[in-house]
């Protein structure tokens, strides 16, 4: 198992360097001058422009700028925001709990509905339930996030007024965000109605963000289950008189989990990408909205550091998925 883990860790090095290069180049190909965005066009003299350019190192060759950036990253320094003057580390981890809370709820929503839906659809292959469920999954996967979000806001926030439009909790509640997770902090506050308010604010963003992973997990689970249900050992289990519940839940589902776990791991990247739109639409104060605002402000250190940290988290999740492969199927460890 250790050799298997070390082989996966070795892939981190080239991936990390590649992501660093991409994040460095990405922000620089966008139109707009960060110096003018920071200082404003009014009152900007040539002397002041040259001074700020030298101060932030933009007068150096690109190769030198990238080397300075890479050296700083390897030393754990992601730089400071041009706008807030705060370290990127501090800003990221102050906002990350909001995104993590939303992403975890969306993933729980997707897995808890997608996994049993895929299993039931496979067991009822070709029947009305199977066709209806897979059609709904295709529609859910095809819907743009921004359109789905606006539709839910119009119906549930505008027409029915069941859920709030934006934010994480009603303004009447005020307490310290000790953990950064609103559900936990609302419970710790002891204020009546705070937890329910946090849950109501979380419902629509969770559904919007979790719909695409839900559809993918349901379709992948159905496909994997159909393949496993045709194996000889499943027919043997049926011949021995085992109950369908035991066959489907233990023998079939366990062996169908490997591709499903792969999809769940890959969905983490989808969640983080979808969080950018979801957080922007719902004014959710997480790293997605923070990244969008930083792109508009040409805040180079924030965009570079944010992209790098998000990529590292996705890499860690993929490593975790690889480890789960080895636990689910020990034969994979020998590859």
LUMSE-238767 format. One record per atom (N, C-alpha, C): x, y, z; residue in three letters. Coordinates in steps of 0.1 Angstrom, whole numbers, padded with zeros to 4 digits, always signed. Each point is the difference from the previous one (the first is absolute). Layout:
XYZALA ...
END
This chain:
+0008-0012+0000UNK -0008+0012+0000UNK +0009+0013+0000UNK +0011-0001+0007UNK +0009+0012+0001UNK +0006+0003-0014UNK +0004-0011-0007UNK +0005+0002-0014UNK -0010+0006-0009UNK -0012-0005+0001UNK -0011+0006-0008UNK -0003+0014+0003UNK +0001+0004+0013UNK -0002+0014+0004UNK +0011+0009-0005UNK +0013-0005+0001UNK +0011+0008-0004UNK +0000+0002-0015UNK -0004-0010-0008UNK -0001+0002-0014UNK -0010+0011-0004UNK -0011+0001+0007UNK -0010+0010-0002UNK +0005+0014+0004UNK +0008+0000+0011UNK +0005+0013+0005UNK +0010+0006-0010UNK +0008-0008-0007UNK +0010+0004-0010UNK -0007+0008-0011UNK -0012-0002-0003UNK -0007+0007-0011UNK -0003+0014+0004UNK +0001+0003+0013UNK -0004+0013+0005UNK +0010+0011-0005UNK +0013-0004-0001UNK +0010+0010-0003UNK -0002+0007-0014UNK -0001-0008-0011UNK -0002+0006-0013UNK -0014+0007-0001UNK -0010-0006+0007UNK -0013+0006-0001UNK +0000+0014+0008UNK +0007+0000+0011UNK +0001+0013+0008UNK +0007+0011-0008UNK +0011-0004-0007UNK +0007+0010-0008UNK -0008+0005-0012UNK -0007-0010-0006UNK -0008+0004-0011UNK -0012+0009+0004UNK -0006-0003+0011UNK -0011+0009+0005UNK +0005+0014+0003UNK +0012+0000+0006UNK +0007+0013+0004UNK +0002+0008-0013UNK +0005-0006-0010UNK +0002+0007-0013UNK -0013+0005-0006UNK -0010-0009+0000UNK -0013+0004-0006UNK -0006+0012+0008UNK +0000-0001+0013UNK -0006+0011+0008UNK +0008+0013-0002UNK +0013-0001-0002UNK +0008+0012-0002UNK -0004+0006-0014UNK -0001-0008-0010UNK -0002+0005-0014UNK -0015+0004-0002UNK -0009-0007+0007UNK -0014+0003-0002UNK -0004+0015+0002UNK +0004+0005+0012UNK -0004+0014+0003UNK +0006+0010-0009UNK +0012-0004-0005UNK +0008+0010-0008UNK -0005+0001-0015UNK -0008-0010-0004UNK -0005+0001-0014UNK -0014+0007+0000UNK -0005+0004+0012UNK -0013+0007+0000UNK +0003+0015-0003UNK -0009+0006-0007UNK +0002+0014-0003UNK -0001+0009+0012UNK +0007+0011+0000UNK -0001+0009+0012UNK +0014+0001+0007UNK +0003+0011+0005UNK +0012+0003+0006UNK -0002+0000+0015UNK +0006-0008+0008UNK -0003+0000+0015UNK +0005+0013+0007UNK +0010+0006-0005UNK +0004+0013+0006UNK -0011+0010-0002UNK -0006+0002-0012UNK -0010+0009-0002UNK -0013-0003+0008UNK -0003-0013+0001UNK -0011-0005+0007UNK +0001+0004+0015UNK +0012-0002+0005UNK +0003+0003+0015UNK +0000+0015+0003UNK +0007+0008-0009UNK +0002+0014+0003UNK -0011+0009-0006UNK -0007-0006-0011UNK -0010+0008-0007UNK +0007+0009-0010UNK -0008+0003-0011UNK +0006+0007-0011UNK +0002+0015+0003UNK -0009+0005+0009UNK +0001+0014+0003UNK +0012+0004+0009UNK +0008+0009-0005UNK +0011+0004+0008UNK +0012-0010-0001UNK +0000-0009-0009UNK +0011-0009-0002UNK +0010+0006-0010UNK +0012+0003+0006UNK +0010+0006-0008UNK +0010-0011-0004UNK +0009+0003-0010UNK +0009-0009-0005UNK +0010-0004+0012UNK +0004+0010+0008UNK +0009-0003+0011UNK -0007-0010+0010UNK -0012+0003+0003UNK -0007-0008+0010UNK -0002-0014-0006UNK -0003-0001-0012UNK -0002-0013-0007UNK +0013-0008+0001UNK +0011+0006-0004UNK +0013-0007+0001UNK +0003-0004+0014UNK -0003+0008+0010UNK +0003-0003+0014UNK -0008-0012+0004UNK -0013-0001-0003UNK -0008-0012+0004UNK +0004-0012-0008UNK +0004+0002-0012UNK +0004-0012-0008UNK +0013-0006+0006UNK +0009+0008+0004UNK +0012-0005+0006UNK -0002-0006+0014UNK -0010+0007+0007UNK -0003-0005+0014UNK -0006-0014+0000UNK -0008-0003-0010UNK -0006-0014-0001UNK +0007-0009-0009UNK +0012+0004-0005UNK +0008-0009-0008UNK -0004-0002-0014UNK -0010+0008-0006UNK -0004-0002-0013UNK +0009+0005-0011UNK +0011+0006+0005UNK +0010+0005-0010UNK +0010-0011-0003UNK +0000-0011+0007UNK +0009-0011-0002UNK -0005-0009-0012UNK +0009-0007-0006UNK -0004-0010-0011UNK -0009-0010+0006UNK -0009-0006-0008UNK -0010-0010+0004UNK +0007-0012+0007UNK +0011-0004-0006UNK +0007-0012+0006UNK +0004+0003+0014UNK +0005+0012+0003UNK +0005+0004+0013UNK -0012+0001+0009UNK -0011+0006-0005UNK -0012+0001+0009UNK -0006-0014+0004UNK +0000-0009-0010UNK -0004-0014+0003UNK +0009-0007+0010UNK +0013+0002-0002UNK +0009-0006+0010UNK -0001+0005+0014UNK -0002+0013+0001UNK -0003+0006+0013UNK -0012-0005+0006UNK -0011-0001-0008UNK -0013-0005+0005UNK +0002-0015+0004UNK +0006-0008-0008UNK +0002-0014+0003UNK +0008-0002+0013UNK +0011+0008+0001UNK +0008-0001+0012UNK -0008+0004+0013UNK -0008+0010-0001UNK -0009+0004+0011UNK -0010-0011+0004UNK -0006-0006-0010UNK -0009-0011+0002UNK +0006-0011+0007UNK +0012-0004-0004UNK +0007-0011+0006UNK +0004+0003+0014UNK +0001+0013+0004UNK +0003+0004+0013UNK -0013+0002+0008UNK -0011-0002-0006UNK -0013+0002+0007UNK -0005+0014+0000UNK +0005+0008-0009UNK -0004+0014-0001UNK -0008+0002-0013UNK -0013+0003+0001UNK -0008+0002-0012UNK -0002+0015-0003UNK +0007+0008+0008UNK -0001+0014-0003UNK -0011+0007+0007UNK -0002+0013-0002UNK -0010+0008+0006UNK -0010+0005-0010UNK -0012+0002+0003UNK -0010+0006-0009UNK +0003+0014-0003UNK -0001+0004-0013UNK +0003+0013-0004UNK -0011+0010+0006UNK -0012-0005+0003UNK -0011+0008+0004UNK -0001+0001+0015UNK +0000-0011+0007UNK -0002+0000+0014UNK +0013+0000+0008UNK +0011-0002-0007UNK +0014-0001+0007UNK +0001-0011+0010UNK -0009-0010+0000UNK +0000-0011+0009UNK +0007-0012-0007UNK +0007-0009+0007UNK +0005-0012-0006UNK -0010-0008-0007UNK +0003-0006-0011UNK -0010-0008-0007UNK -0004-0012+0008UNK +0010-0006+0008UNK -0003-0011+0009UNK -0012+0004+0009UNK +0001+0011+0007UNK -0010+0005+0010UNK -0014+0001-0007UNK +0000+0007-0012UNK -0013+0002-0006UNK -0006-0013-0005UNK +0008-0009-0005UNK -0005-0013-0005UNK -0006-0008+0011UNK +0007-0001+0011UNK -0005-0009+0011UNK -0011+0007+0008UNK -0001+0013-0001UNK -0011+0006+0007UNK -0013-0002-0008UNK +0000-0002-0013UNK -0011-0001-0008UNK -0003-0015-0004UNK +0010-0008+0001UNK -0001-0014-0004UNK -0011-0008+0008UNK -0002+0002+0013UNK -0010-0007+0007UNK -0014+0001-0006UNK -0003+0012-0006UNK -0013+0002-0006UNK -0001-0008-0012UNK +0010-0001-0009UNK +0000-0008-0012UNK +0000-0015+0004UNK +0008-0004+0010UNK +0000-0014+0004UNK -0013-0005+0005UNK -0007+0009+0009UNK -0013-0004+0005UNK -0010-0002-0011UNK +0000+0009-0010UNK -0009-0001-0012UNK +0003-0012-0008UNK +0013-0003-0002UNK +0004-0011-0009UNK -0003-0013+0007UNK +0002-0001+0013UNK -0003-0013+0007UNK -0015-0003+0000UNK -0008+0011+0002UNK -0014-0002+0000UNK -0005-0004-0014UNK +0006+0006-0010UNK -0004-0004-0014UNK +0004-0014-0003UNK +0012-0004+0005UNK +0005-0014-0003UNK -0009-0010+0008UNK -0003+0003+0012UNK -0009-0009+0008UNK -0014-0001-0008UNK -0005+0011-0004UNK -0012+0000-0008UNK +0001-0009-0012UNK +0011+0002-0008UNK +0002-0008-0012UNK +0001-0015+0002UNK +0009-0003+0010UNK +0002-0015+0003UNK -0012-0007+0006UNK -0006+0007+0010UNK -0012-0006+0006UNK -0012-0003-0009UNK -0001+0009-0010UNK -0011-0002-0010UNK +0005-0008-0012UNK +0012+0003-0005UNK +0005-0006-0012UNK +0003-0015+0001UNK +0006-0004+0011UNK +0004-0014+0001UNK -0012-0009+0001UNK -0010+0002+0009UNK -0011-0009+0000UNK -0008+0001-0013UNK -0001+0012-0006UNK -0007+0002-0013UNK +0006-0009-0011UNK +0013+0000+0000UNK +0007-0008-0010UNK -0002-0015+0002UNK +0000-0004+0013UNK -0002-0014+0003UNK -0014-0005-0004UNK -0010+0008+0004UNK -0014-0003-0003UNK -0003+0000-0015UNK +0006+0009-0007UNK -0001+0001-0014UNK +0006-0013-0007UNK +0011-0004+0005UNK +0006-0012-0006UNK -0008-0013+0003UNK -0005-0001+0012UNK -0008-0011+0004UNK -0013-0001-0009UNK -0005+0012-0003UNK -0013+0001-0008UNK +0003+0004-0014UNK +0011-0006-0006UNK +0004+0004-0013UNK -0011-0001-0011UNK -0002+0010-0008UNK -0009+0000-0010UNK -0014+0004+0004UNK -0003+0001+0013UNK -0013+0003+0005UNK -0003+0015+0000UNK -0012+0004+0003UNK -0003+0014-0001UNK +0008+0008+0010UNK +0002-0005+0012UNK +0008+0007+0010UNK +0015+0002-0005UNK +0005-0010-0006UNK +0014+0001-0005UNK +0001+0011-0011UNK -0010+0000-0010UNK +0000+0010-0010UNK -0002+0014+0005UNK -0009+0001+0009UNK -0003+0013+0006UNK +0012+0006+0007UNK +0006-0009+0008UNK +0011+0005+0008UNK +0012+0004-0008UNK +0003-0008-0010UNK +0012+0003-0009UNK -0003+0013-0008UNK -0013+0002-0004UNK -0003+0012-0008UNK +0001+0012+0009UNK -0004-0001+0013UNK +0002+0011+0009UNK +0014+0003+0003UNK +0008-0011+0001UNK +0015+0002+0002UNK +0006+0007-0012UNK -0004-0004-0012UNK +0005+0007-0012UNK -0003+0015+0000UNK -0013+0003+0003UNK -0004+0014+0001UNK +0008+0007+0011UNK +0002-0006+0011UNK +0007+0007+0011UNK +0015+0002-0004UNK +0006-0009-0007UNK +0014+0002-0004UNK +0001+0011-0011UNK -0010+0001-0008UNK +0000+0009-0011UNK -0003+0015+0003UNK -0006+0002+0012UNK -0005+0013+0003UNK +0012+0009+0004UNK +0001+0012-0005UNK +0011+0009+0004UNK -0003+0004+0015UNK +0011+0002+0007UNK -0002+0003+0015UNK -0007+0013+0002UNK +0004+0010-0008UNK -0006+0013+0002UNK -0015+0000-0003UNK -0004-0007-0010UNK -0014-0001-0004UNK -0008-0007+0011UNK +0005-0011+0005UNK -0006-0008+0010UNK -0001+0007+0013UNK +0010+0008+0003UNK +0000+0008+0013UNK -0011+0011-0001UNK +0000+0007-0011UNK -0010+0011-0002UNK -0014-0006+0000UNK -0002-0012-0006UNK -0013-0006+0000UNK -0005-0003+0014UNK +0009-0006+0008UNK -0004-0003+0014UNK -0002+0012+0008UNK +0007+0011-0002UNK -0002+0012+0007UNK -0013+0006-0003UNK -0004+0000-0013UNK -0013+0005-0004UNK -0011-0007+0006UNK +0001-0014+0001UNK -0011-0008+0005UNK -0001+0000+0015UNK +0012-0004+0006UNK -0001-0002+0015UNK +0003+0013+0008UNK +0007+0009-0006UNK +0003+0012+0008UNK -0010+0011-0004UNK -0003+0001-0013UNK -0009+0011-0005UNK -0015-0004+0002UNK -0004-0011-0006UNK -0014-0004+0000UNK -0005-0005+0013UNK +0007-0010+0005UNK -0004-0007+0012UNK +0005+0006+0013UNK +0012+0007-0001UNK +0006+0007+0011UNK +0004-0010+0011UNK +0004-0011-0004UNK +0004-0010+0010UNK +0015+0001+0004UNK +0008+0005-0009UNK +0015+0001+0003UNK +0005+0014-0003UNK +0011+0004+0007UNK +0006+0013-0003UNK +0007+0000-0014UNK +0003+0012-0005UNK +0006+0001-0013UNK +0015-0001+0001UNK +0006+0006+0011UNK +0014+0001+0001UNK +0005+0000+0014UNK +0013-0001+0002UNK +0006+0000+0013UNK +0001-0014+0007UNK +0005+0000+0012UNK +0001-0012+0007UNK -0009-0001+0012UNK -0005+0011+0005UNK -0009+0001+0012UNK -0007+0013+0000UNK -0012+0001+0006UNK -0007+0012+0001UNK +0008+0011+0008UNK -0002+0012-0003UNK +0008+0011+0006UNK -0004+0002+0015UNK -0011-0005+0004UNK -0004+0002+0014UNK +0008-0008+0010UNK +0008-0010-0005UNK +0008-0008+0008UNK +0015+0005-0001UNK +0006+0001+0011UNK +0014+0005+0000UNK +0007-0008+0011UNK +0011-0006-0004UNK +0009-0008+0009UNK +0013-0002-0007UNK +0010-0003+0008UNK +0014-0002-0005UNK +0000-0013-0009UNK +0007+0001-0011UNK +0002-0012-0008UNK +0013-0007+0004UNK -0001-0007+0011UNK +0012-0006+0006UNK +0006-0011-0009UNK -0009-0008-0006UNK +0005-0010-0009UNK -0001+0003-0015UNK -0008+0010-0003UNK -0002+0003-0014UNK -0011-0008-0007UNK -0005-0010+0007UNK -0011-0008-0005UNK -0013+0005+0006UNK -0008+0005-0008UNK -0012+0007+0005UNK -0009-0010+0008UNK -0002-0012-0005UNK -0008-0010+0007UNK +0005-0002+0015UNK +0013-0002+0001UNK +0006-0002+0013UNK -0001+0012+0009UNK +0004+0012-0006UNK +0000+0012+0008UNK -0014+0004+0004UNK -0010-0003-0008UNK -0014+0003+0004UNK -0005-0008+0012UNK +0005-0013+0000UNK -0003-0008+0011UNK +0007+0005+0013UNK +0013+0003-0002UNK +0008+0005+0012UNK -0006+0013+0005UNK -0006+0008-0008UNK -0005+0013+0005UNK -0012-0002+0009UNK -0007-0010-0001UNK -0012-0002+0009UNK -0011+0009-0003UNK +0000+0007-0011UNK -0011+0009-0003UNK -0012-0007-0007UNK -0012+0002+0005UNK -0011-0007-0006UNK -0002+0004-0014UNK -0002-0010-0009UNK -0002+0002-0014UNK +0012+0002-0008UNK +0012+0001+0006UNK +0012+0002-0008UNK +0003-0012-0009UNK -0001-0012+0005UNK +0004-0012-0007UNK -0010-0001-0012UNK -0013+0002+0002UNK -0010-0001-0010UNK +0003+0010-0011UNK +0004+0012+0004UNK +0003+0011-0010UNK +0012-0004-0008UNK +0010-0006+0006UNK +0012-0004-0008UNK -0004-0012-0009UNK -0008-0009+0004UNK -0005-0011-0009UNK -0008+0005-0012UNK -0009+0010+0003UNK -0008+0006-0011UNK +0009+0007-0011UNK +0010+0006+0005UNK +0009+0007-0009UNK +0009-0010-0008UNK +0001-0012+0005UNK +0009-0010-0006UNK -0007-0009-0010UNK -0014+0000+0001UNK -0007-0010-0008UNK +0002+0002-0015UNK -0003+0012-0005UNK +0000+0002-0015UNK +0014-0001-0005UNK +0011+0006+0006UNK +0013-0002-0005UNK +0005-0014+0000UNK -0005-0008+0010UNK +0004-0014+0000UNK -0006-0008-0012UNK -0013+0003-0002UNK -0007-0007-0011UNK +0006+0004-0014UNK +0003+0013-0001UNK +0006+0004-0013UNK +0014-0006-0002UNK +0008+0001+0010UNK +0014-0005-0001UNK +0000-0016-0001UNK -0009-0006+0006UNK +0000-0015+0001UNK -0008-0007-0012UNK -0007+0008-0008UNK -0008-0007-0010UNK +0008-0007-0011UNK +0011+0006-0005UNK +0008-0006-0010UNK +0007-0013+0005UNK +0007+0001+0012UNK +0006-0012+0006UNK -0010-0011+0003UNK -0012+0004+0004UNK -0011-0010+0002UNK -0003-0007-0013UNK -0002+0007-0011UNK -0003-0007-0012UNK +0011-0009-0005UNK +0013+0005+0002UNK +0011-0009-0005UNK +0001-0012+0009UNK -0001+0001+0013UNK +0001-0011+0009UNK -0011-0010-0003UNK -0013+0005-0002UNK -0011-0010-0003UNK +0003-0007-0013UNK +0004+0006-0010UNK +0002-0007-0013UNK +0012-0010+0001UNK +0011+0005+0007UNK +0011-0009+0001UNK -0003-0012+0009UNK -0007+0002+0011UNK -0004-0011+0008UNK -0009-0010-0007UNK -0009+0005-0008UNK -0009-0009-0008UNK +0009-0008-0010UNK +0009+0006-0007UNK +0008-0007-0009UNK +0009-0010+0006UNK +0006+0003+0011UNK +0009-0009+0007UNK -0008-0012+0006UNK -0012+0003+0005UNK -0008-0011+0006UNK -0005-0009-0011UNK -0003+0005-0012UNK -0005-0009-0011UNK +0011-0009-0004UNK +0013+0005+0000UNK +0011-0009-0004UNK +0002-0011+0010UNK +0000+0004+0013UNK +0002-0010+0011UNK -0011-0010+0001UNK -0013+0004-0002UNK -0011-0009+0001UNK +0000-0011-0010UNK +0008+0002-0011UNK +0001-0011-0010UNK +0011-0009+0003UNK +0008+0001+0011UNK +0011-0009+0003UNK -0005-0013+0005UNK +0009-0010-0001UNK -0004-0014+0003UNK -0002-0001+0015UNK +0008+0007+0009UNK -0002-0002+0014UNK -0014+0006+0005UNK -0005+0009-0008UNK -0014+0005+0004UNK -0010-0010-0003UNK +0001-0007-0012UNK -0009-0011-0003UNK +0001-0011+0010UNK +0013-0003+0005UNK +0002-0010+0010UNK -0007+0003+0013UNK +0001+0013+0004UNK -0007+0005+0012UNK -0015-0002-0001UNK -0005+0003-0012UNK -0014-0001-0002UNK -0004-0015+0001UNK +0008-0009-0006UNK -0003-0014+0000UNK +0000-0006+0015UNK +0008+0007+0008UNK +0001-0005+0014UNK -0012+0005+0008UNK -0008+0008-0006UNK -0012+0005+0007UNK +0002+0012+0009UNK +0011+0007-0002UNK +0002+0013+0007UNK -0011+0010-0003UNK -0003+0009+0009UNK -0011+0010-0002UNK +0006+0010-0010UNK -0009+0006-0008UNK +0004+0010-0009UNK +0007+0012+0007UNK -0005+0004+0012UNK +0006+0011+0007UNK +0014-0003+0003UNK +0003-0012+0005UNK +0014-0004+0003UNK +0009+0000-0012UNK -0005-0006-0011UNK +0007+0000-0012UNK +0004+0014-0005UNK -0010+0008-0001UNK +0002+0014-0006UNK +0008+0009+0009UNK -0002-0001+0013UNK +0006+0009+0009UNK +0014-0004+0004UNK +0003-0013+0001UNK +0013-0005+0005UNK +0009-0005-0012UNK -0005-0009-0007UNK +0008-0006-0011UNK +0002+0009-0012UNK -0011+0005-0005UNK +0000+0008-0012UNK +0006+0014+0003UNK -0006+0007+0009UNK +0004+0014+0002UNK +0015+0002+0004UNK +0005-0009+0008UNK +0014+0001+0005UNK +0009-0001-0012UNK -0003-0009-0010UNK +0009-0001-0011UNK -0002+0011-0011UNK -0012+0006+0001UNK -0003+0011-0009UNK +0005+0014+0005UNK +0006+0000+0012UNK +0003+0013+0007UNK +0013+0006-0006UNK +0009-0007-0006UNK +0012+0006-0005UNK -0002+0011-0010UNK -0007-0003-0011UNK -0003+0011-0009UNK -0008+0011+0006UNK -0009-0003+0009UNK -0008+0010+0007UNK +0009+0009+0009UNK +0009-0006+0007UNK +0009+0008+0008UNK +0008+0009-0009UNK +0004-0005-0012UNK +0008+0008-0009UNK -0008+0013-0004UNK -0013-0002-0003UNK -0009+0011-0003UNK -0002+0010+0011UNK -0001-0006+0012UNK -0002+0009+0012UNK +0013+0008+0002UNK +0012-0006-0002UNK +0012+0008+0002UNK +0001+0011-0011UNK -0003-0004-0012UNK +0001+0010-0011UNK -0011+0011+0002UNK -0011-0003+0007UNK -0010+0010+0002UNK +0004+0011+0009UNK +0011-0002+0008UNK +0005+0010+0009UNK +0005+0012-0009UNK +0007-0003-0011UNK +0003+0011-0009UNK -0012+0007-0006UNK -0010-0008-0003UNK -0012+0006-0005UNK -0007+0009+0010UNK +0000-0004+0013UNK -0006+0008+0010UNK +0007+0013+0002UNK +0014-0001+0000UNK +0007+0013+0002UNK -0002+0009-0012UNK -0001-0005-0012UNK -0002+0008-0012UNK -0014+0006+0001UNK -0010-0009+0003UNK -0014+0005+0001UNK -0002+0009+0012UNK +0009-0001+0010UNK -0002+0010+0011UNK +0003+0014-0004UNK +0008+0002-0010UNK +0003+0014-0004UNK -0013+0006-0005UNK -0008-0007-0009UNK -0013+0006-0004UNK -0010+0000+0011UNK -0001-0011+0007UNK -0010-0001+0011UNK +0002+0011+0010UNK +0012+0002+0005UNK +0003+0010+0010UNK -0002+0014-0005UNK +0002+0002-0013UNK -0002+0014-0006UNK -0015+0003+0000UNK -0008-0010-0005UNK -0014+0002-0001UNK -0007+0002+0014UNK +0004-0008+0009UNK -0006+0000+0014UNK +0007+0010+0010UNK +0010+0007-0005UNK +0008+0009+0008UNK +0005-0008+0012UNK +0005-0012-0002UNK +0006-0009+0010UNK +0014+0004+0002UNK +0004+0005+0012UNK +0014+0005+0003UNK +0010-0011+0001UNK +0003-0007-0011UNK +0010-0010+0000UNK +0011+0003-0010UNK +0009-0010-0003UNK +0011+0002-0008UNK -0004+0002-0015UNK -0011-0005-0004UNK -0005+0002-0014UNK -0003+0014-0003UNK -0008+0007+0008UNK -0003+0014-0002UNK +0013+0008+0002UNK +0009-0004+0010UNK +0012+0007+0002UNK +0009+0000-0012UNK +0001-0012-0007UNK +0008-0001-0012UNK -0006+0009-0012UNK -0013+0000-0001UNK -0006+0008-0011UNK +0003+0015+0002UNK -0002+0004+0013UNK +0003+0014+0003UNK +0014+0004-0003UNK +0009-0010+0004UNK +0015+0003-0002UNK +0003+0000-0015UNK -0006-0008-0008UNK +0002+0001-0015UNK -0003+0013-0005UNK -0012+0005+0004UNK -0004+0013-0005UNK +0009+0012+0005UNK +0006-0002+0011UNK +0009+0010+0006UNK +0015-0002-0005UNK +0002-0011-0008UNK +0014-0004-0004UNK +0009-0001+0012UNK -0005-0006+0010UNK +0008-0003+0012UNK +0008-0012-0002UNK +0012+0001-0006UNK +0008-0011-0004UNK +0003-0010+0011UNK +0005+0004+0012UNK +0003-0010+0010UNK -0012-0008+0005UNK -0011+0006+0001UNK -0012-0007+0004UNK -0004-0010-0010UNK -0001+0004-0013UNK -0004-0010-0010UNK +0010-0011-0002UNK +0013+0003+0001UNK +0010-0011-0001UNK +0000-0009+0012UNK -0001+0006+0012UNK +0000-0008+0012UNK -0013-0008+0001UNK -0011+0006-0003UNK -0013-0007+0000UNK +0000-0012-0009UNK +0004+0002-0012UNK +0000-0011-0010UNK +0009-0011+0005UNK +0012+0003+0005UNK +0009-0010+0004UNK -0005-0008+0012UNK -0006+0007+0010UNK -0005-0007+0012UNK -0012-0009-0004UNK -0009+0005-0009UNK -0011-0009-0004UNK +0005-0012-0008UNK +0010+0002-0008UNK +0006-0011-0008UNK +0006-0010+0010UNK +0007+0004+0010UNK +0007-0009+0010UNK -0011-0008+0007UNK -0011+0007+0004UNK -0011-0008+0006UNK -0006-0010-0009UNK -0002+0003-0012UNK -0004-0010-0010UNK +0009-0012-0001UNK +0013+0003+0000UNK +0011-0010-0001UNK -0001-0009+0013UNK -0002+0006+0011UNK -0001-0008+0013UNK -0012-0009-0001UNK -0011+0005-0005UNK -0013-0008-0001UNK +0003-0012-0009UNK +0007+0003-0012UNK +0003-0011-0009UNK +0009-0011+0006UNK +0009+0005+0009UNK +0009-0009+0007UNK -0008-0009+0009UNK -0010+0007+0007UNK -0009-0008+0009UNK -0008-0010-0007UNK -0005+0004-0012UNK -0007-0010-0008UNK +0009-0012-0004UNK +0012+0003-0004UNK +0009-0011-0003UNK +0002-0010+0012UNK +0001+0006+0012UNK +0002-0008+0012UNK -0013-0008+0002UNK -0011+0006-0002UNK -0013-0008+0002UNK -0001-0011-0010UNK +0006+0002-0012UNK +0001-0012-0010UNK +0006-0012+0007UNK +0012+0003+0006UNK +0007-0011+0006UNK -0007-0006+0011UNK -0009+0007+0007UNK -0007-0006+0011UNK -0012-0008-0005UNK -0007+0005-0011UNK -0011-0007-0005UNK +0004-0012-0008UNK +0011+0001-0008UNK +0005-0011-0007UNK +0015-0001+0002UNK +0004-0009+0009UNK +0015-0001+0002UNK +0008-0004-0012UNK -0005-0005-0010UNK +0008-0004-0012UNK +0006+0013-0006UNK -0007+0011+0001UNK +0005+0013-0006UNK +0013+0004+0006UNK +0003-0003+0012UNK +0012+0004+0007UNK +0012-0006-0007UNK -0001-0011-0007UNK +0011-0007-0007UNK +0004+0006-0013UNK -0009+0009-0005UNK +0002+0006-0014UNK +0011+0011+0001UNK 
END
